[in-house]
Amino acid sequence: MNKKLPINLAAALIGVSLVFAQAVPMGAFDEAAQVKQETEASLTILPIDRATILAGQKFDFRVELNHGNVKPQNIQVTVNGKDAEQYFGKNAQLTNANKDSAEFTIRGVSFPQAGNATVHAAVKVGNKTVSQSVNYEIYEAYGNGKNAKNIILMIGDGMSANIRTAARVVSKGIEEGKFKGWLEMEQMDHMGMVTTSGMDSIVTDSANSASAYATGHKTAVNAEGVYPDNTADPLDDPRVENIIELVKRTKGMATGVVTTSDVTDATPAAMAAHTRKRSTSEAIVNMYHEIHSRPDVIMGGGLEWFLPESEGGKRKDNKNMIDAFKSEGYSYAANATELNRINGADQILGLFKKGNMNVYFDREYTQPNNPDIVGKDNDQPTLREMSAKALDALDNNKNGFFLMIEGASIDKMAHPMDFERLIWDTIEFDKTVGLAKEYAKRHKDTLVIVTADHGHSMTLNGTYNTKEAAGKSGEELRELVGTYEKSKFPTYVDSDGDGFPDNPDADWKLAVGWGNHPDYNEDYLTNPQPISPTVQDPNVKDKTWYIANPDKDPNGIHFNGNIPHDESVEVHTFDDVPINTMGPGSELFTGYMDNTQVFRYMVTALGLKTD
């Protein structure tokens, strides 16, 4: 535990003992079956071992046994020597999810005070006793007397340290080894590093990692606000109360999510939703509409999940959820013009495109010359414009607010290794960080947090001589990458001072590589339109097998992949990611921390009391 953390942990020990009291009668199976059952029987306890749990935070408690011959009604559970149902004041659900399992579940429970909790489960299977123990730390969110009223959590999806550095080079410039300026996110009061792994794998996805920020609990790839259970239903897994639910329930705060992705995508949804499967978009919209988890501001793409199929959407239930939100008092905007007309609203729903919004590079740079990229959705607001309007709305709540702002396509452009679109979105995100900092300087009770949820493998290899590239191809282009003393300083020009170079293909531009990638071709020059680096091999019919896309940089250098052939794009890494903070409580976010600690420090900064 971070010794600097100003959290008062009570000394009381919360002991939890769970015992499956009755096993299968010996006559019910033969000796071979008994030996197999004894060998294979195992227990799962949720929450998992070493979970850190906010006192008063609601969660679903569950013990699973992968052994169907022990009937649920024979399960006995005690907490501090007391029947669990009496201890929690709730009835347990005793179930068989399938013929090979038994479950004991008590939903919506909490630990009332700080301390340490030990959970022990045991079951006698044949002549063998199977047991499992886990330990929890229960903490209280005591602040230091200077609590934050507002929190702005800014997530550059996939924004690893090297991506920040590249954005600084492109946006600010460098001469004689000194940068001409720093990014907004780099000029904040405190800095630390965050680990990114989930409970099931060392490399995470955005649902898993954002859920750690939103709940303070680890989960699995594709999961949001739940622990994964043994059922097929993605919506019945044990829930953990998330940040939006908590601050609404305990403090009456306003809440919001702003993103350049589909608003049901992993990061925004993790702030408010509970699902084992991040793609359950229709259900996520329904959760957004539930009063206990309803954000006051929702902005981004994903229009199709709010409209029935009969109105051009994808909803199977024939509901128009835009009308449902309007009926709750939300002001609605379908484009930037409509958004700018909204004034004085407390609640805003802005849906500016089906699917993800277009990236900054195509919305603001290539659109006049490539109208087909953006199409009819040519009036999309920038991330800064959405965030400014969100702050205007949330600022009306006297109890404060929690706002999550995501630069989503930093990640979405890193996957296809599209350097320019990736970096332009990073710069757009950084300008939005500047907006948040301006707000925080006017409102001293605002904590601003800037981080990423996971990393990508982009490497900064040197610079590339684009003038010499004309007429060359393949291995000849490799010789144009400058290393060591041949790596000339980039020559990007920003004549209008907007932070975005006039020409992305400067005479000397950054030469980047990728650490984990499929087969692909690269000529280091900007692609006029987004294009996949791979295609399915037409000669392989019986499995997924990607090869380099012959239409992307056909004269470029060919790079052989270093990840399995069934991966079509570059993939996430488990690098630690930087975190920068300013405002009350910002001093907590220093040194190295687990990603679940970001939640812990946020509620501590708020001085959140859950009783």
N, C-alpha and C positions, 0 to 999 in steps of 0.2 A: 504494500500500500504506500502511496506517496505520503511521506511524513509531513509535508507542507500542508496537506489537506486539512482545513479547519472544520472537521466534522467530529462532533461529540458522539462517540460510540458507547452505548450503555454496556455495562459489564455482564448483563443478564445473559444466560445461556438458554436458547430456545431449543429444546430437544424434541425430535420427531421420530417416532418409531412406528414402522409399518410391518405387519406380519400377515402373510397368507397362511391361515391356520390349518386348513384342511387340504391334504393332497388326495390323489386318486387312490381308492382302495386297491390293494395289491392284486386282487383277483380280476381287476378290470382289464389287464393286458398281460401279455406273455413276458417272459424274462428279457427277450431281445428288445422288445418295444420299451421295456422299462429302462434298460441301459441306454438306449438312444435318447429317451426323454430326459434322463438324468444328465446326459452329456450336452444336449442342445438347449435345455431350458436356461433362460436368462431373463433378467429384469432390466427395465428402463425406467428411470425416475426423471420426471420433468417438473420444475426446472432442473438443468444439468448441474453436475458437480462444479464447484467454485463460482457459481452464479453470485453476483452482487445484486441485491434487491433493495429498492427504496422502501423503507417502512411505510406501510399504508398503501403502496402501489398494488393494484388489483392484478391477479394472475390466476390462471387455471392450473390446479395441482393435479398431477396424473402419475400413476404407476402402471406400467404395462408388463405383462408376463407373456412371453411367446410360448405358451403351453395351454392348450385349450381344455385339458382334462381337469384343471382346477377351476371350479365354478365360481363366478364372481360373488355370489351370495355367501360363500364361505370365507371371503376375505375379511380379515379384521385389521383395523387401522387404529393406532393410538397416537396421540400427540401429547407429550409430557405426561404420559400415563393415563390420559383421558381419551375417551372415544373421539375420533377425529370429527365426526359429524357434530358432536356436542362442542368440541373445541372451536371449530370454525362457525358453528351455528347454522350449518347448511347440510342438506342431504347429499350423499354421494351418489354418483351414477355408477352402477355396477353392470358392466356390459361384456359381451363377447363380440369384438369387431369381426371375427371370423372364427372358424372352427379350431384354429391353432393359437388363439390368444384370449386373454382375459384382462380387463381394465378396471381400475378404480380411479374415478375422477371427481373432484370437487371444484366447481367453477366459481370464479369471482371471489377468491379468498385473498387475504393479505396477512403479513406479519405486522403486529401492532407497534413494535418498538425495536430499537437497534440492538444488535447483539450478534451471536453466532448461532447458526442452526445446523443441526446434524440430522439427516434423514436416513433411516435404515429400513430396508425392505428385505424380507426373507420368506421363502416358501419351501416346504418339504416336498420333493418330487421323488417318489419311490423311497429309496434308502438314503437319498442325498438331500441336503439342505442348500438351496441356492439363495444367495444373499447379495445385496448391493447397498452401499452407503455413499451418500454425497454430503458435501458441506457447503453452507451458504454464509455469506456475510450480509447482514441486514444493516443498513445505514440510514441515518436521518440527514436531511438536507439543511443543516444549520449554516447560514451564511455568516459573514464576518461583521455584520452590522451595516454594511453598505450594499444592500441587495440591489440587483438589477430589477427594473420594472419591465423592460422590453428585451427580447432576444431576437437578433437577426442571425440566423444560421445560413451561411452561404457555402454551397457545395459545388465545386468544380468537378463534375463527374469524371473520374479517371485522371485527374490533373496531378500527375506525379511531378517531382521536383524538376526534372529535366524539361518538362513541358513549360513550367514557369520560366525557366531560364531562357528557353527559346523565344517565348513571348516577350521577355524583356529585351532580348537582342533585336527582335523585329520591330518592336514598338518604340524603344528608347534609343537604340544604337549604342555602339561601343567604338572608342578610338584609343589607340595606344594602351590598350589593356584596361581602360577604365570605362565603365558604363556611364552614359550620359544622363541616366535617370533610373529610378526604381519603380517597379509596379506599385499600385496602390496597396495591394495585399501584402507587399513586402515592407511597408512603412506603417506598422502597427506596434502596439506596446509590448506584446509578448509573443513568443514562438515556441513550439514544441514539435514532437513527431508522434504519429499515431500508427499503431499496428492495424492490420486490415483483415486478418483471417477470421473465418466463421467456425462454427462448431463441427461441421462435417467435412471441411476441406481446407487446405492451407491457402488456396486461391479462391477468392470470393467473387460474387456478382454484386450488382448494385442494390438488389433487393435485400440481400443478407446484410451487407455493410451499412446501408441506410437504416435498416431496422435496429442495428446496434446503437446508432445515434438516437433513434426515436424512442427506444424502450430501455436501454441499458442492459439488454440481454443478447447473448449470441443466438443465432439461428442458422438455418441451412440455406444453401443456394436455392434461389427462387422463392424463398419464404419472406413474409413481411408480418411482423407483430405477432408471431406464433412460434411455438415449438413444434417441430414436425412429429406427427403421431403415426400410428400403424393403420390408419384408414385411408381409403381412396378419395374420400370427399375432401377437397382442398379448403373447404370453408368451416370444418368442424374441429380443426386442430386447437390445442390449448393456447389460449390468448394471453398476451401480456399487455397491460394498459400502456398506451403510447403517449408521447409528449403532448399532442393536441388534446387528447381525452383528459389527461392529468391537469393541464393548466386551465382548461374550461371548467372541470369539476371542482378544483380546489381554490382557484383564484378568480374565476369568471373572466379570464383574459380573452381577448380577440386572437384569432389564429388565421394563418394564410399559407398557401403554397403557390409559388410562382416558378415556372419552368419553361424552357424552350422545347421540351419534349411533349409528348402526349401526357396530359395531366394524370392519367392512370398508370403511367410508367413507373418503374421501380422506386426511384428516389422520392418523388412526391407522394406516392401511394403509401410508402412505408411510414410516413408521418401520421397517418390517420387510419389505415386499413389493417385488416387481419385476414391473411390468406396464405396457404401453403404454395399456391401457384400464382405467380405475379401476373400471369396473362389473363386472369379472371376479371377482365376490365369492366364488364357490365356490373358485376357484383361490387367492384371497387367504387364505381359511381354511386351505387346504392348506399354504400358505407359513408361516402362523402355527405350524403343527404341525411343520414341519421343524426339526430339532434346532439348526441353526446360526442360525436366525432366530426361534426360538420365544420369545415374551415369557413371563415367569413369571407376570405378571398381565395378564389381558384382561378389561375390564369395559365394558359399554354395552348397546346394542341389537343387532339383527341376528341374533336367534335362528334365523330361518328358514334361514340359510346353514350352520348346523351340523346340520340335520336333513334326512333324506331326504324325498322327496315322500310316501312311504307313511306318514310320521309327522307330516305337516302342514308340512313344510319345503319348500325349493326345490332341494335337492341332486339332481342327475341321476345321481350315481354310487351312490346307495342307501347311502351311509355315514352313520352316526351319529357325528359328530365330537365331540359332548359325551362320549360313551362313550370315544372315542379319547383325549381329554384326561384323563378320569378315570383311564384305564389308565396314564397317565404320572405319576399322583400328584396331579393337580389337585383341589382342593376346588371344588365347583360350587354356585352360588347362582342361583335363578331369580327371587328377589324380595328386598326389603330385609330381611324377617324372617330368611330363610335366610342372607343375607350377614352379619347381625349375630351369628349363631350361630357363624360361623367364627372360630376362635381358634388362633393358633400355626401357621397354614399358611404354607408358603413359596411355594406356587403356587395361584392362584385364577382360575377362569373364572366370570365373572358375566354372564349374558345375561338382561336384564330386560324385553325386549319384542321382538316382531318389528318390523323397521324401526327408525326412530329413537325414542329415548325421548321421552315427552311433555315439553313445556317446563315450566319451574318455575311459570309463571303458572297453567297448567292443572292441574298435579299438586298444587300447594299452595294455590292461591287460588280457582280457579273450580270445582274438582272437586266439592265438596258440592252445588253448584247445577247443575252440568252433567256428570253422571256419564257421559254418552255420549261425551264427549271422550276420557276416559282408558279407559273401558270396564272390562274385567275385569283389566287391568294396573294396579290401584289400589294396589299396594304396591311402587312403584319407589323406589329410594334416591336421595338427592340427590347431586350431584357431590361435595360435601364428604364425605358418608358413604362413597362409593366410594373417594375419594382417601385417606381416613383408613385404610381397610382395606388399600388397596394399600401404603401406607407401612409398616404393621405387617408385612406379608408380606415386602417387599423389604428391610427393615431387618435381616432375619436373615442376609443374605449378608455375610460378612466382607470381601469384595472391593469392596463398594459397589454402587450401582445407578444406572440411568438410568430415569426415569419421565417419560412424556409425558402431560399432563393437558389435555384439550380441552373448552372450552365451545363445543360445536358449533352450538347453535341460536341463538347470537348472529347468525351468518350466515343460518341457515335462516329466521329471523323478519325479518331485514332485507330479504330478497328480496321477500316479499309486503308489505313496508312496514308491518308490524304493530309499532308502536312499543312498546306495553306488554309484549308477550311478548319482544321484543328486549331491552328494558332490564331486565326482571326476570331474564332469564338472565344478563345482564352482571353484575348484582348477586350472583347465585348464584355465578358464576365468581369474583368478587372475594372473596367469603367463603372460597372454596376457596384463593385466594391467601393469605389470612390463615392458614389451616391450614398451608400449606407454609412460610410464614415462621416460624410457631411451631416447626415441626419443625427448621428450619434454625438457629434460635436455640439449640436444645438440642443440635444436631449441627453444630458450627462448620465441619465439612469439607464442608458441603452448599452447592452453587451453585443458586440459584433464578433462573430466567429467565422473564419474563412479556412476551409480545408477541402480535402478530396475524400472520396469513399474508398478508393483503391488506386492502384497505379497502372501505367502502361509502359511498354518496353522501349519507347523511343530513345535513341541515343544521339548525342551531338558529336558528330565525327569530324567536323571541320567546316570548310566552306567549299563552294562549287563554282567553277568558272563557266558561267552560262554563255559568255561571248564566244568561247572556244568550242562550244558544243555543236554549233551549226555544222551539219553535214557529217557528223560522227555518229556512231551507233555502237551498241553492245559494249564489248570490253574496252573500246576506245574511250568511252565516257568515264569509265572507272579511273582513268589516268587524270581526269580533270578535278578529282577531289583533292583539295589541299589539306595536307597534314603537317603538323609541327610548324616550321618556319614558312611553309608554303600555304598555310591556312590564313589567307588574307582576311582582314576585317571586313565584315559584310558592308555592302554599299547601298542598303535600302535608303530611299529618299521619301520623306514625308513633307511635301511642300505646303500642305494646308494645315499641318500640325494637329491632325485629328487622332494621331496615334496609330494609324494604319498606313503602311507604305503605299505610294502611288502605283508602284509596279512590283508585284510579288516576285517576279523573276529579275531581280537586280543583277548587275554584272557579276557580283560575288554575293551569293546567297548561302544560307545555312545548308550544309549537307548532313542529312540525318539518316540513321539506320534504325533497325528494329531488332529486338532481341529474341522475340518468339513470333514467328510468322509462317504463313504458307508459301508455296511457290508464287513468285510474282515478278513482274518486270518494272524497272524504274529508270526514268531518264532525268529525274530531279527537277523537272519543269512542271509548272502548274497545269492541271487538267481543266479545260474549260467547263466541263460538267463532272459531277460526281460519278465515279465509275468503280465497279467492283474489281478488286485485284485478281479474282479467281472465277472460274466457271467449272461446272461439273464435267469431268472427263467423258466425252461422248463414247469412248471405247470401253468404259466400265459400266456395265448395266446392272450388276447385282449388289452394288453397295455405293455409299457416298464416297466420292473420291475427287478432290478438287485439284485442278492444275491452274497454272498462270493464265489469266485472261488474255487472249491474243490481241484483243482490241485496246488494252491499256498499255500505253508506251511500247508499241511493238518493236521499236528500234532501241529500246532501253537495255540496261544490264539485266540479265536474268539471275535471280536469286533463288537458289534451292531452299525449300522450306525446312524448318527444324522442329515443327510440331506435326501431329498426326494429320494424314491426308483428309480426314473428315472435318477438319476445321477450315472454314472458307476465308477467315480473316485473322488478323493479329489478335491476340488474346490478352486478358488481364494478367498482371503480375501480383505478387504479394509483397511488393516493396512497402516499407513504411512511407507515410505521406506527411508533408508539413501541415501545421496548423498555426494560424496567426490570429490574435485576438486583441481587442481594445474595449475599455469600459469596465464597469464594476464586475468583479469576479474574473477578469481576464488573467490575473496572476495565477489562477489555478491551472491554466493550460500551458504549462511549461515542462520541459524534460520529455521523457518518453512515456507514453500512456497507451493502454489498450483502448480499442475503439468504443467499448462500452463505457469507459470513463468520461467520454465527451458528454453523454447523457447525465452522468453523475455530477459533473461539474456544472452543467447547465442548471439542473434543479437546485444545486447548492448555491449558485449565483443568485437564483430567484429567492432563496430561503423558503423553498416550497414546503408547506405543511399540509400533510395529507389527512390529518385527523379531523 
